[in-house]
Amino acid sequence: MTFDEVVMGRRSIRGYKPDPVPRALIEEIITLASRAPSSMNTQPWHFHVITGEPLARIRRGNTENTLAGVPQSREFRTGSGGFAGVHRDRQVEVAKQLFGAMGIARDDAERRQDWVLRGFRQFDAPVCVIISFDRALEGMDDAPFDCGAVATALVNAAWSRGLGTVINSQGIMQSPVVREHAGIPDDQIIMKAIALGWPDDDFPANAVVSNRKPVAEAARFVGFD
């Protein structure tokens, strides 16, 4: 694929084939992602790549804790409240697209809950990549900014190789579960989860392409003729 084809064609994948992803291919993708820019080349990111039984244990722990009402324990700041205004509007818009594609009615509480739990199960992908950064950098804005950059590079690199991904926070909301079964050391702050695998083309939500605001709305040009 050309760069434009990767960027314009990539979309979030929420349904996966069970086929395993070769370790060598994941290493190739991480090598590409690691070329992302970082502040003064500090490269604060770490990748914890999980599959098989350890990932199954994380899924079970996440789901059981969530259903039991255990409060979320994300380690990276979550902000003071939910989305509001236009940001909430965009969140609702893509949710409507996804529920519409899946045929989930507004009053179908059981299927809506199952959809939420898919996030805690990392969307049943065969691989989950946890991104963390060094605790020594806690409180600095550069570290999470750089981790965002490397996450973007990773999902694009994966797409260029035929793999799908979705970045999510639900997969790391029960951080003690993730830390235990992924063996993440205490000197790391868990930031994001990325589900990764071969897209299931028959999964309806995978056809959803979220809208993007136009350049005229997103950008201001100063000093141009």
N, C-alpha and C positions, 0 to 999 in steps of 0.2 A: 504493500500500500504506500501511496505517497503520504506526506505529512498531513496534507489537507484531508485526504480520505480517512485517515485515522481520527483526526479531531472532529470532523463533521459527521463521521459515521458512528463513532462510539456512543453507546447508551448504557444505562445501568441494567444489569442482568440479575433477575431475581428468581430464575428457575434454571437448574443445571442438570446435565447428564451425570450419572454416577461414575463415569470413567475417570480413572486417576490421571493426574497431571505429572509428567516426568520431572524429577528433581532438576535435571540438567536444563530443562526449559525454564523453570522458575528462576534458576540461577542466572540464566541469560537475561531474563526480564529485569531482575534486580540489578544486574550490571548496567543495563540501559538506564533504569530509574535513578541510579546513583550518580548519573551525570547531571541531575537537577542542580540548579544554583543553590548555594547556601551562604549565609552571612560569613564573610571572611574565611570561607572554606572550612567552617567548623564541623560540618557534616554530623549533626547531633542525632540523627536517626538510627534506629536499630530495627531489623525485621525479624519477627518470630513466625516462622512458617510451620503451620500445624496441619496434620492430616490424620487419618486413621483413628485408632482408639482414643488417643489424647483429645482429638477434636470432638469425638462422640461424647466424652466425659464432660467437656466444656458445654456442649449443647444441652446435655441432661441437667447439669448444674444450673445453667442459666434459666432453663425452662422451669425447673422445680422451684427455684428461689422466686422467680417472677410470679408463678401461680400461688405460692405461699405468702405473697405480699411482702417479701423482703425488700426494704428500700434500696433503690439504685445506689451504686457506690463508684460512679465514674471518678477517675483520679484527676482528669484535666477539667478545668473550670467549665461550668455549664451555663453561666450567665444568671441573671436575676429573675428571669421569667421566660415565658414562651414567646413565640413570634407574634407580632402584631402588625396591623396596617397592611401595606402591600406585600410584606414578607409572608404574612399569614395567608394572604390571598393566593400567593404562588404555591404555598404548601398545600392548601386545600385543592387548588387546580390539579396538581399532579396526583393527589390522592384520588380525586374523582376519575382521572384518566385510568389509574391502576384498577380501582374497584370496578369501573365500567368494563375494562378489558377482561377482568376475571369473572364478571357477572355476579359480583357481591352486592346484594341490595343493602340499602341504608339500614333497614331494620333486621338484617341477618346478623345477630350478635355473635353467633357461634363461628361463622366464617370470618367475620371481622376480627375476632380474637385470634383465630388461627393464623390470619394474615400477620397480625402483630407478632405472634410467637415465631413466625418464620424469621423475623429479624434477630431474635434471640438465639435462633438455631443457625445463624449465619447463612440463611436462605438455603440450607441443605447442600451447600457447595462442597466439593471434595477437598478443598483447601481453604484455610483462613490465614491471612497474613495480618499479624498484629504489629502496628507501628508504635514504637515507644521512643522516648528521648531521655538523655542523661539527667538524673535528678539534680545534679550539680548545676544545671541550667534552669531550674525551676524559677518562675517569676520573670524570666526574660522573654520578650516578645519574639526574638529572632528564632528561637528553637521551634516553637509550634508553627511559625510561618514557614520555616524550612521543611518541616515535616509535611505540611500541606503541599508544598511544591513537589516533594519526592513521591507523595501519594498520587498526585496528578500524573507525574511521569510514569509511575508504575501501571496505572490503569490504562494509559495510552499505549505503553509498551506491550502490555498483555493483549490489548485489542489488535495490535499490529500482527500478533502471532495467532490470531483466531480464538483467543481466550476472552471470556467475559468476566466482569467484576462488578461489584457494587460496594461503595464505601458506606459503612454504617457505624452508628454508635451503640445500637442495642446489643451488639455482640460483645461489648466490653463494659456494659453497665453493671454487671456483677463481677467487679474486678478481682476480688479474692479467688473466685472460681477460675477465672482466666489465668491469673498469676500462678496458681497452684499447678494446674494441669499443663500449662505451656512452659513452666519452669522459668518464668521471667524473674530476674534478680531484683532485689529491693532497691538497687541503685538506678532503676529505670522507672519512668512515669508512663503508664499505659495511656495512649492517646486515641487511636482509632483502630477499627477492624476493617479489613477488606476481604470480602468473599471472592473466591477465584475458582474458575473451572470452565468446562466446555459448555457453551450456551445450549439449552434445550429449545430448539426452534418451535416446538409445539406448545411451549408454555406461553399463554396469551399475554401476560404482562411484559414479556420481553420485547414485544412489538411497540411498546409505548416509548415515544420520543418526547421528552419534556421541552416546553417552549423556552426560548431565550429572549430577553428584552433586546430591542434593536440598538445599534450603535448610537442612534440619535438620542436614545434615552439613557444609555450607559455612560457616554463620554462627552466631555466638554473639550473644545479645541480653542486654545488661547494663542493669539499672535499669528494666526494663519490669515491669508488674504480671503 
